[in-house]
Amino acid sequence: MPIPDPPEASPSPIGAIVALFRQLHSQLRSELEGMGVAELNWAPAEGANSTAVVVTHLLGSEAESVGILAGQDVSRDRDAEFRPGRASLATLMDLIDAADASLATLASSPSERLDEWLSLPTLAPEEVRPGLTWLLGNYGHAREHLGEIQLTRQLYRSRGRQPRVSLHIEGVLIDCLDLDRQCAFWIQALDFEMIGQGPSGGYLLAAKNRVGPTLGLMPSTEAKVGKNRVHLDLRPADQELEVRRLEAIGARSVDIGQVGRTWVVMADPESNEFCVLRGSSGAGASNPEDVAG
């Protein structure tokens, strides 16, 4: 919260509270300055409130508390404050000016009003509190909504600058001459299971807990030529143990010039290369030197 402006003289308790509300009004004007109708009435999500609605509600609540303390007749339609509309900047500034006028009336009220037990029109009659409690509670309420206004403004003005990326890697596909042989190998290699068959006759494999990308095996009549442009990096718990296991089920180690690397390059039964990285106990996925490439 900003430091309150210093008073011209030693203020009364009511005077000190009035100074805080006036400072809040000044911040409201500053936040609203330059906003057009579209921005004022934009809501960041379904069920959220626009800046115009929040300002209207904030000042409506303040007018109720301040008016009661100032001895004014108060009438408030709280539900109406939340109805979306097409409020203009001028309309909202007029509401702030009216709130300033109510503060001027409150400032001339005797401080004893702070000790009087009062009720608010929008609450049940038995909800009675000292005037000071209503004012301080309302000031805190207004501060919360000021933060909401500031956040809504930031969200509105950042739209389109950083579009949300919704893409993620769903699966990896491998072309296969012998689908059944490749399926058997990769099921054993990754402890996957076949979860479906595609329209082209391919097999879809996935982890048994369905966590992580799927592996699609696609039928092809063309044999692999040259080095893969895309390959899998597999992280074992124990690299040496997994390399021996993979060799036992049909993989083989291959040499593509990877001298002095921490990973082992292997190939599946149809010569598709993949890498077995060093064991997870000594690895960090965020370390570029630990990723085969």
VMD Tcl script that draws the C-alpha trace (Angstrom):
set ca {
  {0.00 0.00 0.00}
  {1.32 3.50 -0.80}
  {2.32 5.71 2.11}
  {-0.57 8.09 2.90}
  {-0.08 11.76 2.06}
  {0.98 13.80 5.12}
  {-1.88 15.84 6.67}
  {-1.69 19.59 6.89}
  {-2.31 19.38 10.63}
  {-2.79 16.70 13.22}
  {-5.84 14.85 11.85}
  {-8.81 13.49 13.75}
  {-9.41 9.74 13.45}
  {-12.08 10.39 10.84}
  {-9.77 12.80 9.02}
  {-7.06 10.15 8.80}
  {-9.49 7.61 7.34}
  {-10.87 10.16 4.87}
  {-7.30 10.85 3.70}
  {-6.79 7.17 2.96}
  {-10.00 6.96 0.91}
  {-9.10 10.11 -1.02}
  {-5.73 8.65 -1.87}
  {-7.44 5.47 -3.07}
  {-9.73 7.57 -5.29}
  {-6.67 9.24 -6.79}
  {-5.22 5.81 -7.61}
  {-8.50 4.74 -9.16}
  {-8.46 7.76 -11.46}
  {-4.89 6.98 -12.43}
  {-5.70 3.35 -13.24}
  {-8.74 4.27 -15.32}
  {-7.08 7.10 -17.22}
  {-6.91 6.33 -20.93}
  {-9.20 3.30 -20.85}
  {-11.74 3.09 -23.64}
  {-15.20 1.58 -23.43}
  {-13.99 -1.79 -24.73}
  {-11.26 -2.10 -22.12}
  {-13.47 -0.88 -19.27}
  {-16.14 -3.46 -20.04}
  {-13.85 -6.41 -20.86}
  {-13.89 -9.39 -18.50}
  {-10.84 -11.71 -18.39}
  {-12.88 -14.92 -18.18}
  {-16.41 -16.27 -18.07}
  {-17.91 -15.36 -14.71}
  {-15.27 -12.71 -14.01}
  {-16.07 -9.01 -13.65}
  {-15.01 -6.16 -15.90}
  {-13.17 -3.12 -14.60}
  {-16.34 -1.06 -14.93}
  {-18.31 -3.52 -12.80}
  {-15.59 -3.67 -10.15}
  {-15.35 0.12 -9.92}
  {-19.13 0.45 -9.68}
  {-19.29 -2.17 -6.94}
  {-16.31 -0.77 -5.05}
  {-17.80 2.72 -4.94}
  {-21.28 1.42 -4.19}
  {-19.97 -0.42 -1.15}
  {-17.98 2.63 -0.06}
  {-20.96 4.93 -0.47}
  {-22.98 2.70 1.84}
  {-20.41 2.65 4.66}
  {-19.39 6.31 4.34}
  {-23.00 7.46 3.99}
  {-24.09 5.67 7.16}
  {-21.20 7.19 9.13}
  {-21.94 10.65 7.69}
  {-25.59 10.40 8.71}
  {-26.90 10.35 5.13}
  {-29.91 8.46 3.75}
  {-28.43 5.47 1.96}
  {-30.11 3.38 -0.71}
  {-28.10 0.71 -2.52}
  {-28.93 -1.94 -5.15}
  {-25.96 -4.27 -4.79}
  {-27.12 -6.73 -7.45}
  {-27.31 -3.96 -10.03}
  {-23.64 -3.18 -9.48}
  {-22.71 -6.54 -11.01}
  {-24.79 -6.28 -14.18}
  {-22.51 -5.96 -17.22}
  {-23.07 -2.89 -19.33}
  {-21.25 -0.38 -21.53}
  {-20.03 2.10 -18.92}
  {-17.87 4.94 -20.19}
  {-14.83 6.50 -18.54}
  {-16.80 9.70 -17.91}
  {-19.50 7.75 -16.05}
  {-16.97 6.10 -13.76}
  {-15.13 9.36 -13.12}
  {-18.45 10.92 -12.10}
  {-18.92 8.11 -9.58}
  {-15.50 8.85 -8.08}
  {-16.34 12.56 -7.89}
  {-19.56 11.72 -6.03}
  {-17.58 9.52 -3.65}
  {-15.22 12.44 -2.97}
  {-18.20 14.61 -2.11}
  {-19.43 12.02 0.40}
  {-15.98 11.97 1.99}
  {-16.16 15.73 2.46}
  {-19.38 15.26 4.43}
  {-17.82 12.48 6.47}
  {-14.76 14.61 7.26}
  {-16.96 17.14 9.05}
  {-18.68 14.46 11.14}
  {-17.75 14.13 14.83}
  {-15.25 11.36 15.63}
  {-17.76 9.92 18.09}
  {-19.55 8.44 15.09}
  {-16.74 5.90 14.88}
  {-17.80 4.43 18.22}
  {-21.51 4.21 17.42}
  {-22.92 0.77 16.67}
  {-24.49 0.85 13.22}
  {-25.99 -1.50 10.65}
  {-25.81 -1.35 6.86}
  {-28.93 -1.36 4.65}
  {-27.75 -4.35 2.57}
  {-27.14 -6.54 5.63}
  {-29.43 -8.09 8.19}
  {-30.46 -5.64 10.98}
  {-28.73 -7.76 13.62}
  {-25.36 -7.28 11.86}
  {-24.35 -4.28 13.97}
  {-20.75 -3.04 14.21}
  {-18.95 0.11 15.40}
  {-18.62 2.72 12.70}
  {-14.82 2.38 12.72}
  {-15.14 -1.33 11.93}
  {-17.32 -0.60 8.88}
  {-14.91 2.02 7.54}
  {-11.74 -0.01 8.01}
  {-13.37 -3.12 6.58}
  {-14.58 -1.18 3.58}
  {-11.16 0.35 2.98}
  {-9.60 -3.12 2.93}
  {-12.35 -4.28 0.56}
  {-11.60 -1.36 -1.76}
  {-7.87 -2.12 -1.75}
  {-8.53 -5.72 -2.80}
  {-10.64 -4.54 -5.72}
  {-8.03 -1.97 -6.74}
  {-5.59 -4.87 -7.14}
  {-8.19 -6.69 -9.24}
  {-8.53 -3.63 -11.47}
  {-4.76 -3.44 -11.94}
  {-4.54 -7.13 -12.84}
  {-7.46 -6.92 -15.29}
  {-5.79 -3.97 -16.98}
  {-2.55 -5.92 -17.36}
  {-4.37 -8.95 -18.76}
  {-6.29 -6.84 -21.27}
  {-3.18 -5.06 -22.52}
  {-1.11 -8.24 -22.80}
  {-3.65 -10.04 -25.00}
  {-2.04 -11.31 -28.19}
  {1.50 -10.55 -27.06}
  {2.19 -14.00 -25.66}
  {-0.26 -16.45 -27.20}
  {-0.86 -19.51 -25.09}
  {0.82 -22.57 -26.57}
  {-1.55 -25.52 -26.35}
  {0.59 -28.04 -28.22}
  {2.34 -30.95 -26.55}
  {4.00 -34.10 -27.85}
  {1.22 -36.68 -28.02}
  {3.17 -39.43 -29.70}
  {6.09 -40.54 -31.85}
  {5.56 -42.61 -35.02}
  {7.92 -45.16 -36.55}
  {7.51 -46.64 -40.03}
  {7.79 -50.43 -39.97}
  {8.16 -53.24 -42.53}
  {7.25 -55.95 -40.03}
  {4.65 -54.52 -37.66}
  {4.34 -57.58 -35.46}
  {8.08 -57.92 -34.90}
  {8.47 -54.20 -34.18}
  {5.46 -54.23 -31.89}
  {6.86 -57.15 -29.87}
  {10.24 -55.45 -29.57}
  {8.98 -52.05 -28.40}
  {6.44 -53.53 -25.98}
  {9.29 -55.38 -24.27}
  {11.77 -52.52 -24.59}
  {9.55 -49.91 -22.95}
  {7.15 -52.14 -20.98}
  {4.34 -50.62 -23.05}
  {1.10 -52.22 -24.12}
  {-0.88 -51.99 -27.34}
  {-3.90 -49.76 -26.79}
  {-5.33 -49.64 -30.29}
  {-4.97 -50.00 -34.02}
  {-5.10 -47.09 -36.44}
  {-7.13 -46.82 -39.67}
  {-4.03 -47.57 -41.72}
  {-3.40 -50.77 -39.79}
  {-0.70 -49.41 -37.50}
  {-0.34 -50.19 -33.82}
  {-0.56 -47.65 -31.00}
  {1.51 -48.40 -27.90}
  {1.43 -46.59 -24.56}
  {2.73 -46.84 -21.03}
  {0.52 -48.95 -18.79}
  {-0.26 -45.92 -16.63}
  {-0.91 -43.82 -19.77}
  {1.67 -41.24 -18.71}
  {3.86 -39.75 -21.42}
  {3.75 -39.80 -25.23}
  {2.48 -42.79 -27.17}
  {4.48 -44.78 -29.71}
  {2.84 -45.41 -33.07}
  {4.07 -48.17 -35.37}
  {3.02 -47.45 -38.94}
  {2.99 -49.98 -41.83}
  {5.43 -49.18 -44.61}
  {6.74 -50.90 -47.74}
  {9.97 -48.89 -47.82}
  {13.07 -50.02 -45.97}
  {14.95 -47.49 -43.83}
  {17.74 -45.68 -45.70}
  {20.41 -43.64 -43.91}
  {20.44 -42.28 -40.37}
  {17.14 -41.34 -38.70}
  {16.37 -37.61 -38.65}
  {14.39 -38.16 -35.43}
  {15.23 -40.65 -32.70}
  {14.25 -41.62 -29.16}
  {16.40 -40.86 -26.11}
  {15.65 -43.46 -23.43}
  {16.61 -42.88 -19.78}
  {17.41 -46.07 -17.81}
  {18.04 -46.58 -14.14}
  {21.14 -48.62 -15.02}
  {22.56 -48.06 -18.50}
  {24.73 -51.19 -18.76}
  {21.97 -53.46 -17.52}
  {19.40 -52.02 -19.96}
  {21.77 -52.22 -22.94}
  {22.27 -55.94 -22.28}
  {18.52 -56.46 -21.89}
  {17.74 -54.64 -25.14}
  {20.34 -56.65 -27.02}
  {18.73 -59.82 -25.72}
  {15.34 -58.88 -27.22}
  {16.65 -57.89 -30.65}
  {18.40 -54.52 -30.48}
  {22.03 -53.97 -31.38}
  {24.61 -51.33 -30.62}
  {25.67 -49.19 -33.57}
  {28.59 -46.88 -34.20}
  {27.81 -43.47 -35.66}
  {31.00 -41.85 -34.42}
  {29.83 -41.17 -30.87}
  {33.28 -41.44 -29.29}
  {33.54 -40.38 -25.64}
  {29.80 -39.81 -25.19}
  {27.76 -40.75 -22.14}
  {25.03 -42.44 -24.16}
  {24.91 -45.71 -26.12}
  {23.51 -45.66 -29.65}
  {21.41 -48.69 -30.50}
  {19.09 -49.81 -33.28}
  {15.83 -51.74 -33.20}
  {15.27 -54.85 -35.38}
  {14.63 -52.64 -38.44}
  {17.72 -50.46 -37.81}
  {15.90 -47.42 -36.38}
  {18.44 -45.74 -34.12}
  {17.71 -44.79 -30.54}
  {19.94 -43.82 -27.62}
  {20.20 -45.23 -24.12}
  {21.33 -42.38 -21.89}
  {23.40 -42.73 -18.75}
  {21.63 -43.95 -15.62}
  {19.12 -41.63 -13.96}
  {21.07 -41.61 -10.67}
  {23.80 -39.48 -12.23}
  {21.78 -37.53 -14.78}
  {19.90 -34.32 -15.08}
  {17.36 -33.91 -17.85}
  {18.03 -30.17 -17.95}
  {21.74 -30.72 -18.72}
  {22.29 -30.42 -22.50}
  {25.46 -32.54 -22.27}
  {23.35 -35.42 -21.02}
  {21.07 -35.52 -24.07}
  {22.13 -37.50 -27.10}
  {22.74 -35.34 -30.13}
}
mol new
graphics top color blue
foreach p $ca { graphics top sphere $p radius 0.5 }
foreach p [lrange $ca 0 end-1] q [lrange $ca 1 end] { graphics top cylinder $p $q radius 0.2 }
display resetview
